[in-house]
Amino acid sequence: MSSKIKNIALSLSQTLYIHLKTKHYIYIIFVLLFAYNAYHSLKSSYTTDVYEEYCMEESIVDEDQDVYHRRDWVSNAKGYCEGYWSYQSINAKSQKVKEEIEYPYQTAMEDFWGEIYEQLVTRDQWMVDSLANLFEETFNRKELSRVEAAELIVNFVQDIEYTFVSTEICTDYELREYRGRCIGEQKFGILAPSEFMHTLKGDCDTRSVLLYALLKKFDYLPIIVVSREYAHAMIAIDLPVTGDHIRYQGIEYYFWETTATGWSVGMLPPSMNVLDYWKVALPPFTLKTSELL
């Protein structure tokens, strides 16, 4: 498409130069109108495909610390490119929400984390709503199926490079282990959804909480599962697929690893495939226990 525009532009500039010298003003006006119509015709025909093919991923921070993120990722062998604004004021509210959560009294690991996850999902909806609107436009434009739409959302998060989130100051070992991608002194060792989308830094449960909230917006049935033995968290989801799954209240939920690209729904990492080690931390809840649905 770019070569077509260049050829048209070159041809028009040569034509304009000739007729300016001969003062053919009516012809010049005609050429300009033709150029305007040609440009918009090409733009409407090619913008989406070319923009996604040549997308440049970047994050632009302004003087107020608001950030424009342009994300480039692949889902179902197709490239996608979307941009969104994340505002520092929302990021600060998100941080405050997390700081206000009290430490749960539950002794079971899955109950402890489940209470924290539910608080984050229900109280931090700012970026979730914004992203949901962005994805809905893409779903409609691309006419995606239910499975393809879920894959698009999860692949979007998987594509974000992993960052370890710690409750303490990052140690030298952690900085080496995660190639400098460590963020420390975070309550519970997690980022709330709006914090995650502002910084693009997140670990396993940071990603799982965002995905849980996003998938709920589109009436999917996700859960968050945790493992003490693997020190890990991920989502699982009720979809018409096959593979590794956990049964909860009579429904099969298929595991979905979120910390790296390449993991499909229903595929547990081989090093984490003992099903008994996985517990449901956040089930699909209703209005009785949350404000989400």
Long-range contacts (C-beta under 8 A, 24 or more apart in sequence): 1-42, 1-46, 1-49, 1-50, 2-50, 4-42, 5-39, 5-42, 8-35, 8-38, 8-42, 48-141, 51-81, 52-78, 52-79, 52-80, 52-81, 53-79, 55-79, 55-81, 59-200, 64-88, 65-91, 67-198, 69-197, 69-200, 71-156, 71-159, 73-155, 73-156, 73-158, 73-159, 74-155, 74-159, 74-261, 75-148, 75-151, 75-152, 75-155, 75-156, 76-148, 76-151, 76-152, 80-138, 80-152, 80-156, 82-134, 82-138, 84-130, 84-131, 84-134, 84-197, 85-130, 86-127, 86-194, 86-197, 86-198, 88-198, 90-126, 90-127, 90-194, 90-198, 91-194, 91-195, 91-198, 91-199, 93-124, 93-126, 93-194, 94-124, 94-126, 94-127, 94-192, 94-193, 94-194, 94-195, 94-198, 95-192, 95-195, 97-123, 97-124, 97-192, 98-124, 98-186, 98-187, 98-188, 98-190, 98-191, 98-192, 98-195, 99-187, 101-187, 101-188, 108-279, 109-226, 109-228, 109-279, 109-281, 110-226, 110-279, 110-280, 110-281, 111-281, 113-205, 113-224, 113-226, 113-233, 113-281, 113-282, 114-224, 114-280, 114-281, 114-282, 114-283, 116-188, 116-190, 117-205, 117-208, 117-209, 117-212, 117-224, 117-281, 117-282, 118-282, 118-285, 118-289, 118-290, 120-190, 120-192, 120-193, 120-209, 121-193, 121-209, 121-212, 121-213, 121-216, 121-282, 121-290, 121-292, 122-290, 122-291, 122-292, 124-192, 124-193, 124-194, 124-213, 125-193, 125-213, 125-292, 126-193, 126-194, 127-193, 127-194, 127-196, 127-197, 127-198, 128-193, 128-194, 128-210, 128-213, 128-214, 128-217, 129-217, 131-197, 131-214, 132-214, 132-217, 132-218, 135-214, 135-218, 136-218, 146-220, 146-239, 147-239, 147-240, 147-241, 147-265, 149-218, 150-215, 150-218, 150-220, 150-237, 150-239, 150-265, 151-264, 151-265, 153-211, 153-214, 153-215, 153-218, 154-211, 154-235, 154-256, 154-258, 154-265, 155-261, 157-207, 157-210, 157-211, 157-258, 158-257, 158-258, 158-259, 158-260, 158-261, 158-262, 158-263, 159-261, 160-200, 160-202, 160-207, 161-200, 162-202, 162-203, 162-259, 162-260, 163-201, 163-202, 163-203, 164-203, 165-189, 165-190, 165-191, 165-201, 165-202, 165-203, 165-206, 203-259, 204-232, 204-233, 204-234, 204-258, 204-259, 205-233, 207-258, 207-259, 208-233, 208-234, 208-235, 208-258, 211-235, 211-258, 212-282, 213-292, 216-284, 216-292, 216-293, 221-251, 221-253, 221-284, 222-253, 222-284, 223-248, 223-253, 223-280, 223-281, 223-282, 223-283, 223-284, 224-280, 224-281, 224-282, 225-253, 225-255, 225-278, 225-279, 225-280, 225-281, 226-278, 226-279, 226-281, 227-272, 227-277, 227-278, 227-279, 228-277, 228-279, 229-274, 229-277, 230-271, 230-272, 230-277, 232-272, 233-281, 234-258, 234-259, 237-265, 239-265, 241-265, 241-266, 242-266, 243-267, 244-268, 244-273, 244-275, 246-275, 246-278, 246-280, 248-280, 248-283, 249-283
